[in-house]
Amino acid sequence: MRAFSAMFRTELKLSVRGLDMVIFTIAMPLAVAVILGIIYGSKPAFEGADHSFLAQSFGALAAIGICASGLMGLPLVIADYRHKKILKRYKVTPVSPTLILAAQFAVNLLYSALSLVLMYGTLALFYDYRMAGSPLVFTGAYCLVLLSIYSLGIMVAGIAANIKTANLLCVVLYFPMLIFSGATLPYEVMPRALQQAANVMPLTQGIKLLKDASLGSTGGQTWLPVIVMVALAVICTGAAVRFFKWE
């Protein structure tokens, strides 16, 4: 526990100094939420809708921070350490791959949690947003989505042979999911063919789960997103630890 605490503090300091995660995980989702609040305020999502546009979008906004930290921040830091031979030095110490990945997971989890709290507080304070669903159910759904998307990032971090490969994998995973999963472009306005393609992405299923939880909806088939999230978390985390590359 002492080793984890020391590594966590060190990684957090380095991350804050770098500012990348502060910008993309905290500032960017908050800025998007504020812009939507200024434009739409409490307007309904569509004519005759029971929920406002912000209420309809909150789950997707929450996913932006998860996507940024889990698919860009976490894997690229580990890949950079591998490139700089830092992991090679760790190999001759009692530090395990699980400890290294867990410390990075915890740092990025802190960013995502702070992003969610700041975004909700800002929307509630300035734009009168109130979650229609149960906060407890939403928190559970958020943690499940976070675990699954982070596990994907952990797998890239664990097995990418070099920084170029890690960059390529992160770009291939991050940008399509950010754009086509419903995090930025609303899933409901996509053509049917694009929706079917987007359904393959794990973040699409995660956003559906977050939307249902935030809106208090029980009409959707929540079992499919839950199965996808759990399966992804188990498979990717296992692969990351099993095939972890020190150099």
ROFISE-984110 format. One record per residue: z, x negated, y of N, C-alpha, C in turn. Coordinates in steps of 0.2 Angstrom, whole numbers, plus 2048, in hexadecimal, padded with zeros to 3 digits. Layout:
// residues N
ZXYZXYZXY ...
END
This chain:
// residues 247
8007FC7FA8008008008007FC806 8047F68068047F280C7FD7EE80D 7FA7ED8087F37EA8097EE7EF80C 7EF7F58097EA7FA80C7EC7FB813 7F27FC8157F47FD81C7F27F7821 7F27F181E7F07EB8227E87EB823 7E57ED81E7DD7ED81E7DB7F3823 7DF7F98227DD7FF8267DE7FD82E 7E37FA8307E47F88377DF7F4839 7DD7EF8357D87EA8377D27ED838 7D07F18337C97F48347C97F9839 7CE7FC83B7CE8018407CD7FE847 7D17F88487D07F484E7C97F284F 7C67EF84A7BF7ED84A7BA7F284C 7BB7F88497B77FE84A7B7800851 7BD8018547BE80385B7BB7FE85F 7BC7F885E7B87F38627B17F3862 7AE7F585C7A77F685C7A47FC85F 7A88018607A68078647A180C860 79E80985B79880D85879B814856 7A08148527A381A84F7A681F854 7A981B85A7AC81F85F7A6823862 7A082086379B824866798829862 79682785C79282C857796831854 79D82F8527A183484E7A5838853 7A78368587AC83A85D7A883C863 7A58388677A183A86D79B83E86C 79783C867791840866792847864 79684985F79785085D79B854863 79F8508667A385486C79E855871 79985187379485287878F858876 78D85887078985D86E78D86486E 79386486C79786A86D79886D874 79986887979A86A88079386C882 78E86988178786C883786873881 78787487A78687B87878B88087B 79187D87C795882880793884887 79087F88A78E880891788885891 78388488C77D88888C77F88F889 78388F88478389688078A899882 78F89588379689888479889D87E 7998A388079B8A887B7968AD879 7908AB87B78A8AF8797898B0871 7878B686F7878B78687818B2865 7828B185E77D8AC85B7768AF85B 7768B685A76F8B985B7718C185D 76C8C485E76D8CB8607718CF85B 7768D285D77A8D685877F8D2853 77F8CC8557848C785078B8C9852 78F8C884D7968C984E79A8C2850 7968BD8507998B68527958B3858 7988AF85C7958AB8617918A685E 78C8A386278889D86078D89785F 79289686279789186179A89285A 79C89885979F89985379B89884D 79489A84E78F89984878E892847 78F88E84D78D88784D79288284B 79988484B79E88084A79E87C844 79D87F83E79C87B838797875838 79187783B78C87283C78E86C840 79286E84679486984A799864847 79E8678437A386383F79F85E83B 79986083879685C833793856836 79285683D78E85084079384A840 79984B84179E84584179E84383A 79E84783579F84582E79984182C 79384382E78D84082C78C839830 78E83883678E83283979282D836 79982F83579D82A83379C82882B 79A82D82779A82C82079382981E 78E82A822787828820785822824 78882082978681A82E78C81682E 79281883179781383279A81082C 79C81482779F81182179B80C81D 79580E81B79180A81778E80381A 78D80482178A7FE82478F7F9826 7957FB82679B7F682779C7F2821 79C7F581B79D7F28157967ED814 7917F081578A7EC81478A7E6819 78D7E681F78D7E18237927DC821 7987DE81E79D7D981B79A7D5815 7967D98117927D680B78D7D080E 78A7D28137857CE8167887C7819 78E7C881C7917C281F7967BF81A 7957C08147997BD80E7A17BE80F 7A37C38137AA7C58137AC7C880D 7A87CC80A7AA7CF8037AB7CA7FE 7A77C47FE7A77BF7F97AE7BB7FA 7B07BB8007B77B88017BC7BC7FE 7BB7C37FF7C07C87FC7C17C87F5 7BB7C67F27BB7C67EA7C07C17E7 7C27BC7EA7C67B77E87CE7B97E9 7CF7BF7EC7D57C17EE7D77C77EA 7DD7CA7EA7DF7D07E67DC7D67E9 7D87D67EE7D57DC7F17D07DE7EC 7D07E57EB7CB7E87E67C67EC7EA 7C07EE7E77BB7F27EA7BE7F87ED 7C27FB7E87C58027EA7C98017F1 7CD7FC7F27D17FB7F87CC7FA7FE 7C77F67FD7C27F58037BF7FC805 7BD7FF8007B98068017BE80B804 7C480B8017CA8108037CB80E80B 7CC80880D7CE8078147C8809819 7C28088177BC80A81B7BC81281B 7BD8158157BE81C8157C381F81A 7C981C81A7CE81E81E7CD81E825 7CA8188277C881782E7C381C830 7BE81E82C7B982382E7BB82A82E 7C082B8297C38318297C783382F 7CA82E8327CE82F8387C983083E 7C482D83E7BF82F8437BC836843 7BB83883D7B883F83B7BD84483D 7C484383B7C984883D7CA848844 7CA8438487CB84384F7C5846852 7BF8458507B98498537BA850852 7BC85284C7BD85A84B7C285D84F 7C88598507CD85C8547CB85C85B 7C885785E7C68578657C185C866 7BC85D8627B78628627BA869862 7BE86B85E7C187185D7C5873864 7C986E8667CD86F86B7C9870872 7C486C8737C086D8787BC874879 7BA8768737B687D8737BB882874 7C18818717C68878727C9887879 7CA88187C7CD8818837C8883888 7C28818887BD88288D7B888888C 7B78898857B288E8847B489487F 7BB89587F7BE89A87C7BC89B874 7BB8958717B989686A7BF897866 7BE89C8617C489D85C7C189D855 7C489A8507C189A84A7C28A1846 7BD8A48447BE8AB8417C18AA83A 7BF8A58367C28A48307C98A1830 7CB89F82A7D289C8297D189582A 7D689282F7D688B8307D788782A 7DB8898257DD88681F7D788581B 7D388B81A7CD88B8167C8886819 7C788681F7C28828237C487A822 7CB8798227CD8728217CC87081A 7CD8748157CB87280E7C487180D 7BF8758107B88758107B686E813 7B986D8197B786781D7B9861819 7BF8608167C185B8127BC85A80C 7BA85F8097B585F8037AF85C805 7AC85E80B7A685C80D7A685580F 7AC8538127AD84C8147AD84780E 7B18498097B18458037AB844800 7A68498007A08487FC79B844800 79B84580779684180B79983A80B 79F83980C7A283280C7A082F806 7A18328007A082F7FA79882D7F9 7948307FC78D82E7FD78C827801 79082780679082180A79481B807 79981D80379C8187FF7988157FA 7948197F778F8177F178A8127F4 7878147FA78380F7FE7868087FF 78D8098027908038047927FF7FE 7938027F87957FE7F278F7FB7EF 7897FE7EF7847FB7EB77E7F87EE 77E7F97F57787F67F97787EE7F9 7737EB7F67737E47F57737E07FC 7717E38017717DF8087717E480D 7717E18137727E581976B7E981B 7657E681975F7EA81A75F7F0815 7617EF80F7617F580A7657FA80D 76B7F880F7707FD81176E801817 76B7FD81C768801822763806820 75E80481B75980881975C80F816 76080E81176381380E767818813 76B81581876E81981C76A81D821 76481A82375F81E82775C823823 75A82281D75782781975C82D817 76282B81776783181576983481C 76B83082176E83382776983882B 76383582D75F83983275C83F82F 75A83F82975784682675D84B825 76384982376884D82376B850829 76B84B82E76D84D835768852838 76285283775D85683A75C85C836 75B85C83075986182C75E865828 76486382876986682476C86C828 76B86D82E76E87283277386F837 77486983777986683C777866843 77086584476D86584B76886B84B 76386B84775E871847761876843 76287C84576688284276288383B 76588483676288582F75E88C82F 76189183375E897833758898836 75689383B74F89483E74A89083B 74C88C83574788883274288C82E 73C88A82D73788E82873A88E821 73889381D73B89481773A88D812 73488A81373388480F73787F811 73987E81773D87981974487A817 74688081774D88281574E88080E 74988280A74988080374A878801 74687480674786D80574D86B808 75086E80D75686C81075C86D80B 75B87380776187480276286F7FD 75E86A7FC75F8657F77648607FA 76486080176985B80477085D804 77585980277C85B80177F85D807 77D85A80D78085C81377E864815 77886681377686D81477B871810 77D87080A78287480678987380A 78A86D80C79186D810791871816 78C87181A78C87582078C87C81E 78987F81978A886817791887816 79488381279B8848107A0884817 79E87F81B7A287F8227A1885826 79B88882679988E82A79D894827 79D8948217A089A81D7A889A81F 7AA89481E7B289381F7B4894827 7B089282B7B18938337B089A835 7AB89E8327AA8A58347AE8AA82F 7B18A782A7B58AC8267B18B0822 7AB8AD8207A68B181C7A78B0815 7A68B68117A78B680A7A18B8806 79C8B980A7958BC8077918B6804 7928B080678E8AB8047908A87FD 78C8A57F978D8A27F379089B7F4 79789B7F579A8957F679B8917F0 79A8937EA79B88F7E47968897E4 79088B7E678B8857E678D87F7EA 78E8817F179087B7F57968777F2 79B87B7EF7A18777ED79F8737E7 79B8767E27998727DC79586B7DF 79186C7E378D8677E67918617E9 7968637ED79A85F7F079F85B7EC 7A285E7E77A685B7E27A28567DD 79C8597DB7988547D779684E7DA 79484F7E17928497E47988447E5 79E8477E77A38427E87A583E7E2 7A58427DC7A783E7D67A28397D4 79C83B7D47968367D27968307D6 7958317DD79482C7E279A8277E2 7A082A7E27A68257E27A68217DC 7A58247D67A58217D07A081B7D0 79A81D7D27958187D27968127D7 79A8147DD79B80E7E27A08097DF 7A580C7DC7AA8077D97A88047D3 7A48077CF7A18047C979C7FE7CA 7987FF7CF7937FB7D07937F77D7 79A7F67D979B7F37E07997EC7DF 7957EA7E57927E37E57967DF7EA 7997D97E879D7D57ED7987D17F1 7927CF7EF78D7CB7F37867CD7F0 
END
